[in-house]
Amino acid sequence: MKVVACASLCVLTSASVSDEQKNRPVTKVINLLKDMVKQLEKEAEEDEEVYNKVACWCKTNDKEKTTSISDAEQHIDRLISTIEEKTATSSRLNTEIKNLEVEVEKNQKALDQATANRKKELAEFNEDEKDTLQSISALKSAVTVLSKHNGGAALLDMQAALRSTMHTHSAKIGDMLSTKELKTVQSFLQSPEDYFDAEPTFKQSYAPQSGEIFGILKNMLSTFEADLSQAQKDEMQAQSAYESLKAAKEDEIKNGQDHLEEKQEELATTDEDNAQAKEDLEDTRASLSADQAFLANLKEKCQLTDQEYEQRTSTRQEEISAVSEALSFLTSDDAHDLFSRTFNFVQQSSVAESLGRQRAAAVLLTTGQRLASPQLVELASSVQRDAFVKVKKAIDDMIAKLLQDKEDEIKQKDFCIEELNTNERETELKNRDKDEAQAKIDTLTNEIETLTNEIDTLKAEIAALQTSLKRAGEDREQENKDFQETVADQRATVKLLEKTLDVLKGFYNKKHKGASLLQQEPAGPPPPPGFKSYKKNSGSGGVMGMIQQIIADAKTEEAEAIQAEKDAQSAYESFVKDTNDSITAKQDSITDKSDTKAKKEGELTDSKKDLENIMIELEELANESSDLHKACDFTLKNFDVRQSARDEEVEGLREAKAALSGAQLTLLQRSG
């Protein structure tokens, strides 16, 4: 191929110091090529007269096909990069879709299991509620029949209904009633008519049996109604907890399905683009093969048309063209950017009527005044007025009353002490129950708060893991893109250098026939002095060796980049699996903690109700204590004083009676 020397020389430009240091191996090659051009130009000046023609047709067609081939090769490289990128993206999307499908399926199974459990619990509740309502109805009917003393058909219906209730709730009634009460109910069910006789039977001769069974049935009715109310509250709480869990799981399933659909659409688009790129690659390679064959034929024809007498000129021109073309490849803007990227690449979660009467009156008066007793003072006056018998009888009556009052006050004291002690003991026990209930409430409140915080923390951790997963996917996608660009740059560099090397080898490895042409001159006068012996530039070997080393280094870096991409993809897939496993474990933990929290909240409600009942009982005990103190404080505080006063009063009465008895005896002796 023949190229105009001046056109090749116009491509040469000077490089900056920073670029020379940045791409040092290539810079040395360029400098050597420049030196070679200068040397060739010098030699060309000496051989100026031998340059006559330029093969324009060869140049034009060679340029067109070379450009066409270059464009096809670059397009092939881009298609290969696209296919590798789409293949890696497809692999990543398949992994993510598989993980999302597992996550959605697991959440659906958890929801189905929770729904099945809820249905089973609801069916059991409805059955228990139905039985309890029937039992309540039967007990109400029995209470009504007993309260109205009805017999006949109503009695038979009641008997049948109660038998059914006793059978259905045998275990519960066994815990509810004492052995005596249970026997009474069973006796009533066997012979209910005995409790409605006009005349008492032998059974009723000792107690009002209908009243006893009436009380037992009313207590059973109250217990059944209370149990029904509590069961209905528990059912409402269980339903509320289920609704919350259902809503959370449905949200998780919907989010997972939406994300899954997005990934599936992205995968379909990626696979379609990949298939199209593969088809385009096949067509482009076929076109490239045809162009390469045409170019090969063109070069062959151009070589055959060279005239033998232009051999030296064409040889010189081919050398200048080869060196200039190599230099133009290495000093182009595209090559400059490519080398910058290629060689600086790095790939980067409570008293008698006498003296005796006066003495008795004096004793009574003195005692009455000392004890502030109006009765003794009045009796002292009656001793002065009334007969001895009447007075003595009054004294005896008063002594008896005083002794009775003393005994009653002792009983009152004992009663007060016992009741106050009982009240104090029960108050202490209830306060202890209150403290225990309050402590349980505090513990449950703290546990619920802790569970709430733990659930919130787990949700935040899941959100963070999901964000990390998303960012990791984006980072992986960007890393893959960088990898594709890097590999494309490395391969473009290798192609450029290989093309440069081929051009140089095409000249320096070719055997020239300049010397043989001289031997074919016809006989005759000797020709004028010919050209000096043509020698190939001595620096060509070093240049080609450096280019080969740079190509080898570029291929090594490409292999390292491919291995780094494989490692990065493997690490990403492991990260996705580990992250999804962690998210699943945390979601299971949230479910368990939510169940525990619901149970704790139920216990907290019961404990608060228990505390309210305890506070009511403490208030009742406090009121009872207040009433006891009002009734007993005066008695207990003045008991000894009042007992001593009564003893003195009785003693005074006895002395007065003795005085009267002595005076009466004296009168009788005197009258006798």
TIKOL-635458 format. One line per field, with one value per residue (C-alpha): x, y, z; residue in three letters. Coordinates in steps of 0.5 Angstrom, whole numbers, plus 2048, in hexadecimal, padded with zeros to 3 digits. Example, Ala and Ser with C-alpha at 12.3 -4.5 7.8 and 13.67 -1.06 7.14 Angstrom:
east [819;81B]
north [7F7;7FE]
up [810;80E]
ronu [Ala;Ser]
% end
This chain:
east [800;803;801;803;809;807;7FF;802;807;801;7FE;804;803;807;805;805;80A;804;801;808;809;802;803;80A;80B;806;80A;811;80E;80B;812;815;811;812;819;818;814;819;81E;81A;818;820;821;81B;81E;824;820;81B;81C;819;812;80E;807;801;7FD;7F6;7F1;7F5;7F5;7EE;7EB;7F0;7ED;7E6;7E6;7EB;7E6;7E0;7E4;7E6;7DF;7DD;7E2;7E0;7D9;7DA;7DE;7D8;7D4;7D8;7D8;7D1;7CF;7D4;7D1;7CA;7CC;7CE;7C8;7C4;7C7;7C6;7BF;7BE;7C1;7BD;7B6;7B8;7B9;7B2;7AE;7B1;7AF;7A8;7A7;7A9;7A5;79F;7A0;7A0;79A;796;799;796;790;78F;790;78B;786;787;787;781;77D;77F;77D;776;775;777;772;76D;76D;76E;768;764;766;765;75E;75D;75F;75A;755;756;757;750;74C;74F;74D;746;746;743;742;740;743;747;74A;74C;74F;753;755;757;75B;75F;761;764;767;76A;76D;770;773;775;77C;77A;775;779;77E;778;774;776;775;76F;76C;76D;769;764;763;763;75E;75A;75B;758;752;751;749;74B;74D;746;742;73C;73E;746;749;74E;753;750;74F;755;757;754;756;753;757;75E;75D;75B;761;766;762;763;76A;76B;768;76C;772;770;76E;775;779;775;777;77E;77E;77B;780;786;783;783;78A;78C;788;78C;792;791;78F;795;799;795;796;79D;79E;79A;79E;7A4;7A2;79F;7A6;7A9;7A5;7A6;7AD;7AD;7A9;7AE;7B4;7B0;7AF;7B6;7B8;7B4;7B7;7BE;7BD;7BA;7BF;7C5;7C2;7C1;7C9;7CB;7C7;7CA;7D1;7D0;7CE;7D4;7D9;7D7;7D7;7DE;7E0;7DE;7E2;7E8;7E8;7E7;7ED;7F1;7F0;7F1;7F8;7FA;7F7;7FB;801;801;800;806;80C;812;816;812;814;819;815;80F;813;815;80E;80B;810;80E;807;807;80B;806;800;803;804;7FD;7FA;7FE;7FD;7F6;7F1;7ED;7F4;7F6;7EF;7EF;7F7;7F5;7EF;7F3;7F9;7F6;7F0;7EE;7E7;7E4;7CF;78F;75E;759;754;75A;761;762;75D;761;768;765;763;76A;76D;769;769;771;772;76D;770;777;775;771;76B;764;761;765;763;75C;75C;75F;759;754;758;756;74F;74D;74C;752;750;74E;755;759;755;757;75E;75E;75B;761;766;764;763;76A;76D;769;76C;773;772;76F;775;77A;777;777;77E;780;77C;77F;786;785;781;787;78C;788;787;78F;791;78D;78F;796;795;791;796;79B;797;797;79E;79F;79A;79D;7A4;7A1;79E;7A4;7A8;7A3;7A3;7AB;7AB;7A6;7AA;7B0;7AD;7AA;7B1;7B4;7AF;7B0;7B7;7B6;7B2;7B7;7BD;7B9;7B8;7BF;7C1;7BC;7BF;7C6;7C3;7C1;7C7;7CB;7C7;7C9;7D0;7D1;7CD;7D2;7D8;7D6;7D5;7DC;7DF;7DC;7DF;7E6;7E6;7E4;7E9;7EE;7EC;7EC;7F3;7F5;7F2;7F5;7FC;7FB;7FA;800;804;801;803;80A;80B;808;80E;814;812;812;817;819;81B;81F;825;823;81F;826;828;823;825;827;82D;830;834;835;82F;830;832;82C;829;82E;82C;825;825;81F;81F;823;81E;818;819;819;813;80F;812;80F;808;808;809;804;7FF;801;800;7F9;7F7;7F9;7F5;7EF;7EF;7F0;7EA;7E6;7E8;7E6;7DF;7DE;7E0;7DC;7D6;7D7;7D8;7D1;7CD;7D0;7CE;7C7;7C6;7C9;7C5;7BE;7BF;7C0;7BA;7B6;7B9;7B7;7B0;7AF;7B1;7AC;7A7;7A9;7AA;7A3;7A0;7A3;7A1;79A;79A;79E;798;793;796;797;790;78E;793;790;789;78C;78F;788;785;78A;78A;782;783;788;783;77E;783;785;77D;77C;782;77F;779;77C;780;77A;777;77D;782;77E;77D;784;787;782;781;786;783;77C;77D;780;77A;775;779;779;772;770;774;770;76A;76C;76E;768;764;768;766;75F;75F;762;75E;758;75A;75B;754;751;755;752;74B;74C]
north [800;807;80D;814;816;81D;81B;816;81B;820;81B;81C;820;821;81E;822;820;81E;819;817;815;812;80D;80C;806;808;80F;80C;808;80F;812;80C;80D;814;813;80E;813;818;813;811;818;819;813;815;81C;818;814;819;818;811;813;813;811;80F;809;80D;808;803;809;80A;803;801;807;805;7FE;7FF;804;7FF;7FA;7FE;800;7F9;7F7;7FC;7FA;7F3;7F5;7F9;7F4;7EF;7F4;7F4;7ED;7EC;7F1;7EF;7E8;7EA;7EE;7E8;7E4;7E9;7EA;7E3;7E2;7E8;7E5;7DF;7E2;7E6;7E0;7DD;7E3;7E4;7DC;7DC;7E2;7DF;7D8;7DC;7E0;7DA;7D6;7DC;7DC;7D5;7D6;7DC;7D8;7D2;7D6;7DA;7D3;7D1;7D8;7D7;7D0;7D2;7D9;7D5;7CF;7D5;7D9;7D2;7D1;7D8;7D8;7D1;7D4;7DA;7D6;7D2;7D8;7DA;7D4;7D3;7DB;7DA;7D3;7D0;7C9;7C4;7C5;7CB;7C7;7C1;7C6;7C9;7C2;7C0;7C7;7C6;7BF;7C1;7C7;7C3;7BE;7C3;7C7;7C1;7C3;7CA;7C9;7C4;7CA;7CF;7CB;7C8;7C1;7C2;7C7;7C2;7BD;7C2;7C3;7BC;7BA;7C0;7BD;7B6;7B8;7C0;7BF;7BE;7C5;7C7;7C3;7C7;7C3;7C2;7BC;7B8;7BB;7C2;7C1;7C4;7CA;7CE;7C9;7CE;7D4;7D0;7CE;7D4;7D8;7D2;7D3;7DB;7DB;7D6;7DB;7E1;7DC;7DA;7E1;7E4;7DF;7E0;7E8;7E6;7E1;7E6;7EC;7E6;7E5;7EC;7ED;7E7;7E9;7F0;7ED;7E9;7EF;7F2;7EC;7EB;7F3;7F2;7EC;7EE;7F5;7F0;7EC;7F2;7F5;7EF;7ED;7F4;7F4;7ED;7EF;7F5;7F0;7EC;7F1;7F4;7EC;7EC;7F2;7F0;7E9;7EC;7F1;7EC;7E8;7ED;7EF;7E8;7E8;7EF;7EC;7E6;7EB;7F0;7EA;7E8;7EF;7F0;7E9;7EB;7F2;7EF;7EA;7F0;7F4;7EE;7EE;7F6;7F5;7F0;7F3;7FA;7F6;7F2;7F9;7FC;7FD;7FA;800;804;7FF;803;809;804;801;808;80A;804;805;80C;80A;805;809;80F;80A;807;80E;810;80A;80C;813;814;817;810;80D;812;811;80A;809;80E;809;803;804;807;802;800;7FC;7FF;7FA;7FF;804;802;807;807;808;802;806;80C;808;805;80B;80E;809;809;811;811;80B;80F;815;812;80E;814;80E;812;80B;80A;811;810;809;80D;811;80B;808;80E;80D;806;800;7FB;7F6;7FA;7FE;7F7;7F4;7FB;7FA;7F2;7F4;7FA;7F5;7F0;7F5;7F8;7F1;7EF;7F6;7F4;7ED;7F0;7F5;7F0;7EC;7F3;7F4;7ED;7EE;7F4;7F2;7EC;7F0;7F5;7F0;7EC;7F3;7F5;7EE;7EE;7F5;7F3;7ED;7F1;7F6;7F1;7EF;7F6;7F6;7F0;7F2;7F9;7F5;7F1;7F6;7FA;7F4;7F3;7FA;7FA;7F3;7F6;7FC;7F8;7F4;7FA;7FD;7F6;7F6;7FD;7FC;7F5;7F9;7FE;7F9;7F6;7FD;7FE;7F7;7F8;7FF;7FB;7F6;7FB;7FF;7F9;7F7;7FE;7FE;7F7;7FA;800;7FB;7F7;7FD;7FF;7F8;7F8;7FF;7FD;7F6;7FA;7FF;7FA;7F6;7FC;7FE;7F7;7F8;7FE;7FC;7F5;7F9;7FE;7F8;7F4;7FB;7FB;7F3;7F4;7F8;7F6;7EF;7EF;7ED;7F3;7F1;7F8;7F5;7F0;7F5;7F8;7F2;7F2;7F8;7F7;7F7;7FD;803;803;806;80C;80B;808;809;807;800;801;7FF;7FE;803;7FF;802;7FE;7F8;7FB;7FF;7F8;7F5;7FA;7FA;7F3;7F4;7F9;7F4;7EF;7F3;7F6;7EE;7ED;7F2;7F0;7E9;7EC;7F1;7EB;7E7;7ED;7ED;7E6;7E7;7ED;7E9;7E3;7E8;7EC;7E5;7E3;7EA;7E9;7E2;7E4;7EB;7E7;7E2;7E7;7EB;7E4;7E3;7EA;7E9;7E3;7E6;7EC;7E7;7E3;7EA;7EC;7E6;7E7;7EE;7EC;7E7;7EC;7F1;7EC;7EB;7F2;7F4;7EE;7F0;7F7;7F5;7F0;7F7;7FB;7F5;7F5;7FD;7FC;7F6;7FB;801;7FC;7FA;801;803;7FD;7FF;806;803;7FE;804;808;802;800;805;808;801;7FF;805;806;7FE;7FE;804;802;7FB;7FE;803;7FD;7F9;7FF;800;7F9;7F9;7FF;7FC;7F6;7FA;7FE;7F8;7F5;7FB;7FB;7F3;7F5;7FB;7F6;7F1;7F5;7F8;7F1;7EF;7F5;7F4;7EC]
up [800;7FE;802;801;806;808;809;80F;812;813;818;81D;823;829;830;837;83D;841;83B;83A;841;841;83B;83C;838;832;832;831;82B;828;829;826;820;81F;81F;81A;816;816;814;80E;80C;80C;807;803;802;7FF;7FB;7F9;7F1;7F2;7F4;7EE;7F0;7F5;7F4;7F6;7F4;7F9;7FF;7FE;7FE;803;808;806;808;80E;811;80F;813;819;81A;819;81E;823;822;824;82A;82C;82B;82F;835;834;834;83A;83E;83C;83E;845;846;844;849;84F;84D;84D;854;857;854;857;85E;85D;85B;861;866;863;863;86B;86C;869;86D;873;872;870;876;87A;877;878;87F;880;87D;881;887;885;884;88B;88E;88A;88C;894;893;890;896;89B;899;899;8A0;8A2;89F;8A3;8A9;8A8;8A7;8AD;8B1;8AF;8B0;8B7;8B8;8B6;8B9;8B2;8B1;8AB;8A4;8A6;8AC;8A7;8A1;8A7;8A9;8A2;8A1;8A7;8A6;89F;8A3;8A8;8A3;89E;8A3;8A8;8A9;8AA;8AF;8B3;8B4;8B5;8BB;8C1;8C2;8C6;8C1;8BC;8C0;8C1;8B9;8B7;8BD;8BA;8B3;8B5;8B9;8B7;8B9;8C1;8C1;8BF;8C4;8C8;8CE;8D0;8CE;8D3;8CF;8D0;8D7;8D9;8D4;8CF;8C9;8C3;8C6;8C6;8BF;8BD;8C0;8BC;8B6;8B6;8B8;8B2;8AD;8B0;8AF;8A8;8A6;8A8;8A5;89E;89F;8A0;89A;895;897;896;88F;88D;890;88C;885;886;887;880;87C;87E;87C;876;874;875;871;86B;86A;86A;865;861;861;85F;85A;857;857;854;84E;84D;84D;849;844;844;843;83D;83A;83C;838;832;831;832;82D;828;82A;828;821;820;822;81D;817;818;818;812;80F;812;80F;808;808;80B;805;800;803;803;7FB;7FA;7FE;7F9;7F3;7F5;7F6;7EF;7EC;7EF;7E9;7EB;7E9;7EF;7F4;7F8;7F8;7FA;7FF;802;802;805;80B;80C;80B;810;815;814;815;81B;81E;81C;820;826;826;824;82A;82A;82B;830;835;834;836;83C;83E;83D;841;847;848;84F;851;857;86E;8DB;939;93C;93F;944;944;93F;93A;93A;93A;933;930;932;92F;929;928;929;924;91F;920;91F;919;916;916;916;918;91E;920;91F;923;929;929;928;92E;932;930;92E;932;933;92E;928;929;92A;923;920;922;920;919;918;91A;915;910;911;911;90A;908;90A;906;900;900;901;8FB;8F7;8F8;8F6;8F0;8EE;8EF;8EB;8E5;8E5;8E5;8DF;8DC;8DC;8DA;8D4;8D2;8D3;8CE;8C9;8C9;8C8;8C2;8C0;8C0;8BC;8B7;8B6;8B6;8B0;8AD;8AD;8AA;8A5;8A3;8A2;89F;89A;899;898;893;88F;88F;88D;887;885;885;881;87C;87B;87A;875;871;872;86F;869;868;868;863;85E;85F;85E;858;855;857;854;84D;84D;84E;849;844;846;845;83E;83C;83F;83B;835;836;837;831;82D;82F;82D;826;825;827;823;81D;81E;81F;819;815;817;816;80F;80D;811;811;809;804;7FF;7F8;7F6;7F5;7F0;7EC;7EA;7E7;7E2;7DF;7D7;7D4;7D2;7D5;7DC;7E0;7E4;7EC;7EF;7F6;7FC;800;803;80A;80F;815;81B;820;81D;822;828;827;825;82B;82F;82C;82D;834;835;831;836;83C;83A;839;840;843;83F;842;849;848;845;84B;850;84D;84E;855;856;853;858;85E;85C;85B;862;865;862;865;86C;86C;86A;86F;875;872;873;87A;87C;879;87D;883;882;882;888;88C;889;88C;892;893;892;897;89C;89A;89C;8A2;8A4;8A3;8A8;8AD;8AC;8AD;8B3;8B6;8B6;8B9;8BF;8C0;8C0;8C6;8C9;8C9;8CC;8D2;8D3;8D4;8D8;8DC;8DD;8DF;8E4;8E7;8E8;8EC;8F0;8F1;8F7;8FA;8F9;8FC;902;903;90A;90C;90B;90E;914;915;914;919;91E;91D;91E;924;927;925;929;92F;92F;92E;934;938;937;938;93F;941;93F;943;949;948;948;94F;952;950;952]
ronu [Met;Lys;Val;Val;Ala;Cys;Ala;Ser;Leu;Cys;Val;Leu;Thr;Ser;Ala;Ser;Val;Ser;Asp;Glu;Gln;Lys;Asn;Arg;Pro;Val;Thr;Lys;Val;Ile;Asn;Leu;Leu;Lys;Asp;Met;Val;Lys;Gln;Leu;Glu;Lys;Glu;Ala;Glu;Glu;Asp;Glu;Glu;Val;Tyr;Asn;Lys;Val;Ala;Cys;Trp;Cys;Lys;Thr;Asn;Asp;Lys;Glu;Lys;Thr;Thr;Ser;Ile;Ser;Asp;Ala;Glu;Gln;His;Ile;Asp;Arg;Leu;Ile;Ser;Thr;Ile;Glu;Glu;Lys;Thr;Ala;Thr;Ser;Ser;Arg;Leu;Asn;Thr;Glu;Ile;Lys;Asn;Leu;Glu;Val;Glu;Val;Glu;Lys;Asn;Gln;Lys;Ala;Leu;Asp;Gln;Ala;Thr;Ala;Asn;Arg;Lys;Lys;Glu;Leu;Ala;Glu;Phe;Asn;Glu;Asp;Glu;Lys;Asp;Thr;Leu;Gln;Ser;Ile;Ser;Ala;Leu;Lys;Ser;Ala;Val;Thr;Val;Leu;Ser;Lys;His;Asn;Gly;Gly;Ala;Ala;Leu;Leu;Asp;Met;Gln;Ala;Ala;Leu;Arg;Ser;Thr;Met;His;Thr;His;Ser;Ala;Lys;Ile;Gly;Asp;Met;Leu;Ser;Thr;Lys;Glu;Leu;Lys;Thr;Val;Gln;Ser;Phe;Leu;Gln;Ser;Pro;Glu;Asp;Tyr;Phe;Asp;Ala;Glu;Pro;Thr;Phe;Lys;Gln;Ser;Tyr;Ala;Pro;Gln;Ser;Gly;Glu;Ile;Phe;Gly;Ile;Leu;Lys;Asn;Met;Leu;Ser;Thr;Phe;Glu;Ala;Asp;Leu;Ser;Gln;Ala;Gln;Lys;Asp;Glu;Met;Gln;Ala;Gln;Ser;Ala;Tyr;Glu;Ser;Leu;Lys;Ala;Ala;Lys;Glu;Asp;Glu;Ile;Lys;Asn;Gly;Gln;Asp;His;Leu;Glu;Glu;Lys;Gln;Glu;Glu;Leu;Ala;Thr;Thr;Asp;Glu;Asp;Asn;Ala;Gln;Ala;Lys;Glu;Asp;Leu;Glu;Asp;Thr;Arg;Ala;Ser;Leu;Ser;Ala;Asp;Gln;Ala;Phe;Leu;Ala;Asn;Leu;Lys;Glu;Lys;Cys;Gln;Leu;Thr;Asp;Gln;Glu;Tyr;Glu;Gln;Arg;Thr;Ser;Thr;Arg;Gln;Glu;Glu;Ile;Ser;Ala;Val;Ser;Glu;Ala;Leu;Ser;Phe;Leu;Thr;Ser;Asp;Asp;Ala;His;Asp;Leu;Phe;Ser;Arg;Thr;Phe;Asn;Phe;Val;Gln;Gln;Ser;Ser;Val;Ala;Glu;Ser;Leu;Gly;Arg;Gln;Arg;Ala;Ala;Ala;Val;Leu;Leu;Thr;Thr;Gly;Gln;Arg;Leu;Ala;Ser;Pro;Gln;Leu;Val;Glu;Leu;Ala;Ser;Ser;Val;Gln;Arg;Asp;Ala;Phe;Val;Lys;Val;Lys;Lys;Ala;Ile;Asp;Asp;Met;Ile;Ala;Lys;Leu;Leu;Gln;Asp;Lys;Glu;Asp;Glu;Ile;Lys;Gln;Lys;Asp;Phe;Cys;Ile;Glu;Glu;Leu;Asn;Thr;Asn;Glu;Arg;Glu;Thr;Glu;Leu;Lys;Asn;Arg;Asp;Lys;Asp;Glu;Ala;Gln;Ala;Lys;Ile;Asp;Thr;Leu;Thr;Asn;Glu;Ile;Glu;Thr;Leu;Thr;Asn;Glu;Ile;Asp;Thr;Leu;Lys;Ala;Glu;Ile;Ala;Ala;Leu;Gln;Thr;Ser;Leu;Lys;Arg;Ala;Gly;Glu;Asp;Arg;Glu;Gln;Glu;Asn;Lys;Asp;Phe;Gln;Glu;Thr;Val;Ala;Asp;Gln;Arg;Ala;Thr;Val;Lys;Leu;Leu;Glu;Lys;Thr;Leu;Asp;Val;Leu;Lys;Gly;Phe;Tyr;Asn;Lys;Lys;His;Lys;Gly;Ala;Ser;Leu;Leu;Gln;Gln;Glu;Pro;Ala;Gly;Pro;Pro;Pro;Pro;Pro;Gly;Phe;Lys;Ser;Tyr;Lys;Lys;Asn;Ser;Gly;Ser;Gly;Gly;Val;Met;Gly;Met;Ile;Gln;Gln;Ile;Ile;Ala;Asp;Ala;Lys;Thr;Glu;Glu;Ala;Glu;Ala;Ile;Gln;Ala;Glu;Lys;Asp;Ala;Gln;Ser;Ala;Tyr;Glu;Ser;Phe;Val;Lys;Asp;Thr;Asn;Asp;Ser;Ile;Thr;Ala;Lys;Gln;Asp;Ser;Ile;Thr;Asp;Lys;Ser;Asp;Thr;Lys;Ala;Lys;Lys;Glu;Gly;Glu;Leu;Thr;Asp;Ser;Lys;Lys;Asp;Leu;Glu;Asn;Ile;Met;Ile;Glu;Leu;Glu;Glu;Leu;Ala;Asn;Glu;Ser;Ser;Asp;Leu;His;Lys;Ala;Cys;Asp;Phe;Thr;Leu;Lys;Asn;Phe;Asp;Val;Arg;Gln;Ser;Ala;Arg;Asp;Glu;Glu;Val;Glu;Gly;Leu;Arg;Glu;Ala;Lys;Ala;Ala;Leu;Ser;Gly;Ala;Gln;Leu;Thr;Leu;Leu;Gln;Arg;Ser;Gly]
% end
